[in-house]
């Protein structure tokens, strides 16, 4: 095709564009100019342009710069009286969708659409679009349009012929610009592929509209710039429009038909069973765990107090269980169902990977790149193999779990990022199988400050049971045979149901519900008035009960937390505490066992062993013989040999006692 033919084709398309905007888009343009004067853009559906004139649509893909400029001029011609009203033309539903990893040189200069996750947003900087220069000789003013990053001065002054100019910054016109880093969706990766990234330039009314963690489809022109250091070219996208691919629960579109179906469903007397059966339906059983996860998805009500403190409404759940029972499957389900759902596994997760990393930007400054807990803001973060994380990395989530913020002070940056997410974590017992008669701290390598921040901790054991095993085997084999899952509520309706509840239902405690919770709290603690008694429950568990009660009310789409909601929350909390915190020596629930600390009865036995060794050391010339220690503890205190072994090994590891000679003990 010759250059002349190209010009004729472009001129023909320009005429078609003017006709398109003056007929099809005239109402939209006038609506923006008259009703929304602060708007700077008019949105056009690419499909409408393609139906009107396929050649113009093709030209937009092949020659986007010229076509967009012609489109802007066409809009001005619609209303010549308001030529100052310059509107950006933005196109949605562009069909030229290219996966990020396939953006090759052939697409440079073309109009493309790419899907990805926003990883980082830089600061907003002004870009000069019309530079005003003053001639140093005659003071004449010259205006020069700037179309590149290099500022172009006038060649010569038309008044005096001078060649020296001064930039008048205050009189020049600027446009806001921002760089966003886009990463390809992780589900598109295969094998050991590294996710590809590309910078997107946003300008004018598009700046400050994206945040890290957003999943979007960006439409724009693929351009390239030369790196002066490496002398190579780097691609970037000059953004024209973006649309979210995944909204938060509260942003999901729900039409009237959906609303009617949701309200009708909420009236079902067995709504709780339906919701619970629709939670991770590929996993059979674990009713209490699924009930807790359903409550977590619906969430409690976050509260902003007058003193600016915030009480979280999101719930955190920890599942500790034997291998092969479907913990990871449950986590994967939640990360797929919940918007902004992030799944990460402990072994490959670092502290900055969870929180935020300070990285250098293109201008040499420092900026923050969001980690999993920030990307999951207003969503769910699922952390598998929590016990496999390094201790220094795990400590990064302390603040995120309770305060739901992440404070950063690194590379000259001091910032507090939001991480208003629910955390669902899973861990395996240290020795393969769970031992109910040992504390959690002995069996999983998690410190008590982290354990105490989880609202609910579940212990799942894989014990043989003929009836249950027969049912489970049938369920698994049926899924493999039919490759389908029997949903009670379809996943899409489930998402909309949760979204509707979170958006429209803000439950508050009734007096009856508050009294039930108060009575339970007081009754549980009344048995611990004695200074030496174990503490069964703390204020943190009371707040967890409030969140569970609010979630229970949300499932019914009720704005009032009733007595039965509080009772349902208490039953779930009691089930967890009995699983985790039951002390076989006292027959009571001990909060120290729940939160991974040494229980009251355990502390008593430690003191007994230490005292006995100290007394026998005085009798036996400074060293207590092993056989005498064991006999004394068995006869006087009824502590069996295995238990004594465990206690002595623990005391030796902590340096409380040592062996000055074989089979003899001494208190350090």
PyMOL commands that set and color helices and strands:
alter all, ss='L'
color gray80, all
select helices_A, chain A and resi 3-23+26-35+46-52+54-62+64-78+80-82+100-102+105-107+186-188+204-206+249-251+256-266+271-277+287-298+327-337+346-348+351-354+372-375+386-388+391-402+440-443+448-451+466-482+491-504+511-526+539-555+563-581+591-594+600-619+626-637+641-653
alter helices_A, ss='H'
color red, helices_A
select strands_A, chain A and resi 41-45+88-92+111-135+141-145+165-167+173-183+197-203+215-226+233-244+303-304+310-311+317-321+342-345+356-360+366-370+380-384+405-410+413-418+422-428+456-460+508-509+560-561+582-583+588-589+624-625+657-661+664-667
alter strands_A, ss='S'
color yellow, strands_A
deselect
rebuild
show_as cartoon
